[in-house]
Amino acid sequence: MAISSIIAPKKTLAKFVGKKNLAENVWLVSLAVSEPMFFKPGQYVSLKVTDQGVRRSYSVASFEKGVVNLIIGLVPNGIGSNYINGLKEDDRVDLMGFFGNFVVDIPGLESTKRIFFVATGVGIAPFGPMIEKLFELNFKGEIVLLWGLRYVKGIYLRDYFERLMEKSKNFNLKIYLSRPESEWSGLVGHVGDYIDTKEQSELEGTWYLCGSNEMITETKSKLLLKGVNEDAINYEKFY
């Protein structure tokens, strides 16, 4: 599908506002920018995380009133993780953004009956603002969000997505847990299981994939085998 034109990104020094733990090793990291920047839901930023100029990319979970919110999975001894963990309030962060064509294609919405979002882990980050953008555009089709995690204790933002479901009967969230605790009564398995249970006609629409490279590769293969047009599958591999 065609992708809308994107305004060139800017480089700026953002201010570290703070971080909030969402679940296990997942954190909401907030950075304030002082100059105007143009953001389209689904885009990402690049942060300089070493003095040698190494950079890491993170999807934007929201951008409001000059504050860029990122959802980041911090891992032991990761270069980006060590940098984020070392930040103190008001520290300056070398930020470039916003990047990417992984956005809701406005001209294509008229002919789209369904939009599927597929995420694993922190790949969920861009999908909240993308879904809210669809609401803003008064998209009348079905919206399905498939989110794969391991454990119940790893679930976050559930209240937020449940509020989105209250706004629109056309939006449905399905969480798949691969290693659920005993109290879990929801879906067990992986996000690709959804595709296995559907006919080709039920999978027709536009797909957005964000998460592990393994998930993206596997999901794309499943969709192609089911007859989904490759042009309808959108993703960016940087996790």
DRENVO-845741 format. One line per field, with one value per residue (C-alpha): z, x, y; residue number from 0. Coordinates in steps of 0.5 Angstrom, whole numbers, padded with zeros to 4 digits, always signed. Example, Ala and Ser with C-alpha at 12.3 -4.5 7.8 and 13.67 -1.06 7.14 Angstrom:
REM DRENVO-845741
pz	(+0016, +0014)
px	(+0025, +0027)
py	(-0009, -0002)
nr	(0, 1)
REM end
This chain:
REM DRENVO-845741
pz	(+0000, -0001, +0005, +0006, +0005, +0012, +0014, +0015, +0022, +0027, +0031, +0038, +0045, +0049, +0057, +0061, +0065, +0068, +0068, +0071, +0071, +0068, +0068, +0070, +0066, +0062, +0063, +0060, +0059, +0058, +0054, +0054, +0047, +0047, +0039, +0035, +0032, +0027, +0029, +0026, +0030, +0029, +0028, +0032, +0035, +0035, +0041, +0042, +0048, +0048, +0047, +0041, +0038, +0038, +0037, +0039, +0036, +0040, +0038, +0040, +0045, +0045, +0044, +0047, +0050, +0048, +0052, +0048, +0051, +0050, +0052, +0053, +0055, +0059, +0059, +0063, +0060, +0054, +0051, +0051, +0057, +0061, +0058, +0060, +0067, +0068, +0066, +0072, +0072, +0067, +0063, +0056, +0051, +0044, +0040, +0033, +0030, +0028, +0023, +0019, +0014, +0019, +0020, +0018, +0011, +0011, +0003, +0004, +0009, +0005, +0001, +0008, +0012, +0017, +0020, +0024, +0029, +0031, +0037, +0042, +0048, +0047, +0040, +0043, +0044, +0037, +0037, +0042, +0038, +0031, +0034, +0037, +0030, +0027, +0032, +0030, +0023, +0024, +0021, +0020, +0019, +0024, +0028, +0031, +0036, +0037, +0043, +0045, +0052, +0056, +0063, +0067, +0071, +0064, +0062, +0062, +0059, +0060, +0063, +0057, +0051, +0055, +0055, +0047, +0047, +0050, +0045, +0039, +0039, +0032, +0036, +0040, +0044, +0044, +0049, +0048, +0053, +0052, +0059, +0063, +0071, +0073, +0074, +0067, +0063, +0057, +0050, +0051, +0045, +0040, +0036, +0030, +0033, +0031, +0023, +0024, +0026, +0020, +0013, +0008, +0007, +0015, +0014, +0009, +0011, +0012, +0017, +0022, +0025, +0031, +0036, +0035, +0028, +0029, +0030, +0024, +0020, +0022, +0022, +0015, +0012, +0015, +0012, +0005, +0006, +0007, +0001, +0004, -0001, +0001, +0000, +0006, +0011, +0014, +0019, +0021, +0024, +0029, +0036)
px	(+0000, +0002, +0005, +0004, +0010, +0014, +0017, +0025, +0027, +0030, +0036, +0036, +0038, +0032, +0031, +0030, +0024, +0024, +0022, +0016, +0016, +0011, +0012, +0018, +0024, +0019, +0020, +0016, +0022, +0020, +0024, +0022, +0024, +0024, +0023, +0017, +0017, +0012, +0010, +0006, +0003, +0008, +0014, +0021, +0026, +0034, +0038, +0045, +0047, +0055, +0060, +0063, +0056, +0053, +0045, +0039, +0032, +0025, +0018, +0014, +0009, +0006, +0008, +0004, +0006, +0013, +0014, +0016, +0014, +0018, +0017, +0023, +0025, +0031, +0036, +0042, +0049, +0045, +0048, +0042, +0039, +0046, +0045, +0038, +0039, +0045, +0040, +0039, +0033, +0034, +0040, +0041, +0039, +0042, +0035, +0034, +0026, +0022, +0023, +0020, +0014, +0011, +0004, -0003, -0004, -0009, -0011, -0012, -0017, -0023, -0021, -0019, -0025, -0020, -0013, -0009, -0004, +0001, +0006, +0011, +0013, +0015, +0013, +0006, +0009, +0007, +0000, -0004, -0003, -0004, -0011, -0012, -0011, -0016, -0021, -0019, -0020, -0027, -0025, -0031, -0027, -0025, -0019, -0016, -0010, -0006, -0001, +0004, +0007, +0010, +0007, +0001, +0006, +0009, +0002, +0002, -0003, -0009, -0013, -0011, -0013, -0019, -0021, -0020, -0025, -0030, -0029, -0030, -0034, -0030, -0023, -0022, -0015, -0013, -0007, -0003, +0001, +0006, +0008, +0002, +0001, -0004, -0009, -0009, -0016, -0015, -0011, -0005, +0000, +0003, +0000, +0001, -0004, -0009, -0008, -0008, -0015, -0018, -0020, -0016, -0023, -0022, -0015, -0016, -0014, -0008, -0003, +0002, +0008, +0012, +0016, +0022, +0025, +0023, +0016, +0016, +0019, +0014, +0008, +0009, +0010, +0004, +0000, +0003, +0001, -0006, -0006, -0005, -0002, +0005, +0004, -0001, +0004, +0008, +0013, +0020, +0026, +0030, +0028)
py	(+0000, +0007, +0011, +0018, +0023, +0024, +0031, +0030, +0029, +0034, +0033, +0036, +0036, +0033, +0033, +0027, +0028, +0021, +0014, +0009, +0002, -0001, -0009, -0013, -0010, -0005, +0002, +0009, +0014, +0021, +0026, +0033, +0037, +0045, +0046, +0044, +0037, +0034, +0027, +0022, +0016, +0010, +0013, +0013, +0016, +0015, +0016, +0017, +0012, +0012, +0018, +0014, +0016, +0009, +0010, +0006, +0007, +0007, +0007, +0013, +0011, +0018, +0025, +0031, +0038, +0037, +0030, +0024, +0018, +0011, +0004, +0001, -0006, -0006, -0011, -0013, -0010, -0008, -0001, +0003, +0000, +0002, +0009, +0010, +0007, +0012, +0018, +0023, +0028, +0034, +0030, +0032, +0027, +0027, +0025, +0025, +0024, +0023, +0017, +0012, +0010, +0006, +0010, +0009, +0011, +0016, +0015, +0008, +0008, +0008, +0002, -0002, -0006, -0009, -0006, -0011, -0009, -0015, -0014, -0018, -0015, -0007, -0007, -0005, +0002, +0005, +0002, +0006, +0013, +0009, +0006, +0013, +0016, +0012, +0014, +0021, +0020, +0016, +0010, +0005, -0002, -0007, -0006, -0012, -0012, -0018, -0018, -0023, -0024, -0029, -0028, -0025, -0020, -0018, -0015, -0007, -0001, -0006, -0001, +0004, -0001, -0003, +0005, +0005, -0001, +0003, +0008, +0004, -0003, -0004, -0005, -0011, -0013, -0020, -0022, -0028, -0031, -0036, -0038, -0036, -0037, -0041, -0036, -0034, -0035, -0032, -0034, -0038, -0039, -0034, -0028, -0033, -0038, -0032, -0033, -0041, -0041, -0036, -0037, -0032, -0028, -0026, -0024, -0019, -0012, -0008, -0011, -0007, -0012, -0009, -0013, -0019, -0020, -0027, -0026, -0021, -0026, -0032, -0028, -0025, -0032, -0034, -0029, -0030, -0037, -0035, -0031, -0024, -0019, -0018, -0010, -0010, -0012, -0007, -0007, -0004, -0009, -0005, -0009)
nr	(0, 1, 2, 3, 4, 5, 6, 7, 8, 9, 10, 11, 12, 13, 14, 15, 16, 17, 18, 19, 20, 21, 22, 23, 24, 25, 26, 27, 28, 29, 30, 31, 32, 33, 34, 35, 36, 37, 38, 39, 40, 41, 42, 43, 44, 45, 46, 47, 48, 49, 50, 51, 52, 53, 54, 55, 56, 57, 58, 59, 60, 61, 62, 63, 64, 65, 66, 67, 68, 69, 70, 71, 72, 73, 74, 75, 76, 77, 78, 79, 80, 81, 82, 83, 84, 85, 86, 87, 88, 89, 90, 91, 92, 93, 94, 95, 96, 97, 98, 99, 100, 101, 102, 103, 104, 105, 106, 107, 108, 109, 110, 111, 112, 113, 114, 115, 116, 117, 118, 119, 120, 121, 122, 123, 124, 125, 126, 127, 128, 129, 130, 131, 132, 133, 134, 135, 136, 137, 138, 139, 140, 141, 142, 143, 144, 145, 146, 147, 148, 149, 150, 151, 152, 153, 154, 155, 156, 157, 158, 159, 160, 161, 162, 163, 164, 165, 166, 167, 168, 169, 170, 171, 172, 173, 174, 175, 176, 177, 178, 179, 180, 181, 182, 183, 184, 185, 186, 187, 188, 189, 190, 191, 192, 193, 194, 195, 196, 197, 198, 199, 200, 201, 202, 203, 204, 205, 206, 207, 208, 209, 210, 211, 212, 213, 214, 215, 216, 217, 218, 219, 220, 221, 222, 223, 224, 225, 226, 227, 228, 229, 230, 231, 232, 233, 234, 235, 236, 237, 238)
REM end
